[in-house]
Amino acid sequence: MAKKERKIVFAVGLALLLIFTFMDLQISLAIARKPAWARVLEVVGEIPFTTLTIAACALLFRFRTRKNPVLNVLAAVGSGALFALLTLMGGFMTYNYLNDNLGDISKLWMILPAVLMAAAGIWIAWCVPAESRSKALRYAAVALLYFILVIVIMNSLKTVWGRMRFREMTDPMNQFTRWYQIVPRGGFDNIYASFPSGHSMNSAGVILLLLLPPMIPALRGREKVLHAFVYVWCVLVGISRVFMGAHFSSDVTVGVLLSLAIFEILRAILYRNVPQSAVLT
């Protein structure tokens, strides 16, 4: 994000968090009805981030060093293993959400989304010209570190915070806690994994799209469209989590802000010697 855009995004996010601090329960009581469109976004909401990270693995494989045979093999094996792992994770994750929303379905449903995400990741890597090798490797570093940090920070906070999901409450007026209240539960339990919203943190990972135009010629000049898509996607997936009763509005807001903050920190570190205009426009 450009400096002005970053200030606006985080200022709006913090203002919304202040409002939701006092309105969380009322909002969920009013809209948590699990509509069909929210179920669809539950299934597909995290796919863009996973796909963009799979693309990072494909880029590492494609642009690995060929000068040193040992490093060549190690890079090929390492990037290939990461590619396979993330592809399997993506397929399993999508299958789980499909299973939750459609009932008991065949595990073969893991295969199709996994293949589609792998194909999309390879296609993105293939679109990068050879002369953009350094840009591609920088992107790959940001994407993989971003993905790892989101998983670690998200699950660490969920384990510590212990906030109960709205849809698990039988007595919301007495079971509800505000987002800043830590309620130790003695370890991770999905029932008490409301804060922060993992879907929202992962959906915000779509911001990796903004790093693609400098290394993919076909996307140059379409930065405004990509920006719009990133923010619309974050908002839609975030709202859907509240409609699903999986999270409160504050969980969603903190999730998005945390994810964007992680991205901005990584971008600032790994792109510190690259002019701003050449990174995000």
N, C-alpha and C positions, 0 to 999 in steps of 0.2 A: 504494500500500500504506500502511496505517496504520503508525505508528512501531514498535509491537511486532511486527507481522507482518513488517515489513522486516528487523528484527533477526533474527528466526527464520529467514527465508528465506535470508539471506546467511550466517548462522552455519552452517546445515545445508549449504549449498552449499560453503562453504570446508572444512568437515569432510569432505565427500565427496571434494573435490579432493585433500585430504591422503591419503585412503585410495587413491584411484585413481592417485596418483603412484607407488605401489608395486605396484598390482594391474592396471594397464592391459593389459599384454600377456596376462596369465593370463586375464582376463575375455574379451578378444577371441578368444583361442584356444579358449575353451570355448563361446562362443555365436554367433560370426559365421557364420551358416548361411543367410542371406538367406531367411527364411520369408515366406510369402505376405502375412501381415498387415503385416510390415515394408515390403514392396514397396508396399503400398497407402499406407502413411503416407509413404513417400518421394514418392509422387505428390501427395498432398493436404496434406502437412505445412505447407507455406508459404502455402497458399491463404487462410487466415483473415487473416493479416497483410496480404497484398496486397489483399484485399477491403476491409478496414477502411481502408486507405490510399486505395483508389479511392473509397470513401465520403467521405473527406475532400475529394477533388477535386469530387465532386458537391455537397458542402456549400458549398465556395467559389463554385461556379457559381450555386447557388440563392440564396445570401445575399450576392452581390456588391452593391456600392453602385450605386444607380440615380440618384443625385443628379447625378453628373458623367458626361456622355455618354462622354467619352474614357476615364475610369477604368472605366466600365461595360463598354465594348468590350474594353479591355485585360484586365480581369478575366475576362470571358467567354472570350476567346481563350486566355488563359494556363491557366485551370482546365480548359477543354475539351481543350487539348493535353496537359496532365498526365493527365487522365482517359483519353484515348486511348492515351497512352504506357504507362501502368501496366496498362491492360487488355490491350494487346498483349504486354507483358512477362509478365503472368500466364498468358496463353494459350500463349505460346512456352515458358515454364518448365514448365508442365504437360505440354505435348506432348513436351518433351525427356525428362522422367521416364517418361512412358508409352512412348516409343520405346525407352528403355533397358531397360524391364522386359518389354515385349511384342514387341520386335523391330521390324523396319522397318514403320512404319504411315504412313498418309496424313497429309499436313500439314493436311488438313481438320480433324483432331482438335484443332488449335489454336483453332478457331472456337468450339466448344461451351463449353469452360471459360472462354474470354474473355467470351462472352455472358453466362454465368451469373454470373461475378464482377461484370461491369458492372451487370447487373440487380440483384444483391444490394446493390451500393454505392448505386445510385439509390434502392432501397427504403429503406435505412437513412436516407439523407438526407431522403426524403419523410416519414419517421416523426417528424422533428423539427419541433415547432410553430414558428410564426413568432416567437413571443415568446422563443424560446431562441436567437435569432440570435447573440448574443455568445458563448454557450456553444459553439455549433456552430463558429464561427470559431476559437475558442481550441482546440477539439479538432482542427480541421483543421491548425492550425499545429503542434501537438504531433505529430500522426500523420505529416505530411510530413517534418518535420525528423528525426523518429525513423527513418523509412524510409531517408532519405538517409544519416544517420550510421551506421546499421547496415551498409549496403552499403559505405560508404567504409572504416570501421574494420575490418570483416570481411575485405575483400579486401586491405587494406593489411597486416594481420597474416598472412594466408595467404601473401602474396608474400614477406614477410620471414622467416617462421618455417621454411618448407620441410619440414614434418613429413610423412613418407610415410604414405599411407593403408594400413591393415592389409590390405585386399583386393588391393592392388597388390604386396604383399611375396611374394617367392619364398623368402626365408630370414629369417623373422620374428626369430629369435634374434639375428641380426647386423644386420638393417636397422632394427630398432626403436630409436626415440629417445624419451626422456621429454619431457613437454609443455613443460618449461621450457628445453629445449635448442634453440637457434636454429641451423639448418643452412642457410646461404645457398645458394640454387640458381640464382642469376642471373636472377630474374624469376619470374612466376607460371607454375606448371605444375600442372594438376589432380591429377596423381599425387601431388604433394607439397603438397596443399592440405588436409591433415587438421586442422590447428589454426588457428583454432577452428572448431567446427562451424557452418557457415552455416545449415543446416537448423534447428539448435537456436536460433540467434540469431533467425531469422525466425519460428520457431514461438512463441517467447516474446513476439513482437509481438502475440499474441492478447490481451495484457494491456490493449490499447487498449479492449477491451470494458468494462473497469471505468470508463471515462470516459463511457460512454453513458447510464447511468440518470439523471444530473442533467438531461439534455436530451431524453430519450425517456421520456415518462410511463409507457408500457407496461412498461418495465423496472424501474421503481421498486418496491422491495420484493423484488427478485430478485437482489440483490447477492451473497448467499451462494452462490447457484447459479452465478453468473458467476465468482466467485472459484474455486470448486471446478473448474469447467470449465477455467479458465486453467491451473491447476496440473496437472491430469490431462493436459491436452493437451501441456504442456511435457515432462512425464515420459514419456508414451507416445512422442512423436516423438523425444525424446532417446534413449530405450532402443532404438528401432527403428534408429537410425543405427549403433549398436554391433552389433546383430544383422546389419545389412547389410554390416558390415566397412568402412563408409565413414569411420568415426571411432572413436577410442578414447573411453572413458568420461570422461577428463579433458577432451578436446576438447568434448564435449557439455556438461559442467559449466561450463567457462569460457564457452562460447557463451551459455548461458542467463543466467549471472551478468552477463556484459558487457551483454547486451541489456536486462536488467532495470535495470541501473545507468544505462544511457543514458536509459531511460524515466523513471526516478526523477529524474534531473538535469533533464531537460526539463520534467517536470511541476512540479518545485519552482520552476523559473524562470518558466514561463509561467502557472502558477496561484498565484504567490506572494501575490497579493492576494485570493485566494479562500479562504474558510474550509475547513479540511481535511474537515469533515463534508459539505461541498457538492461535494467532488471524488471521494473514494473512501470508501465506507462498507462 
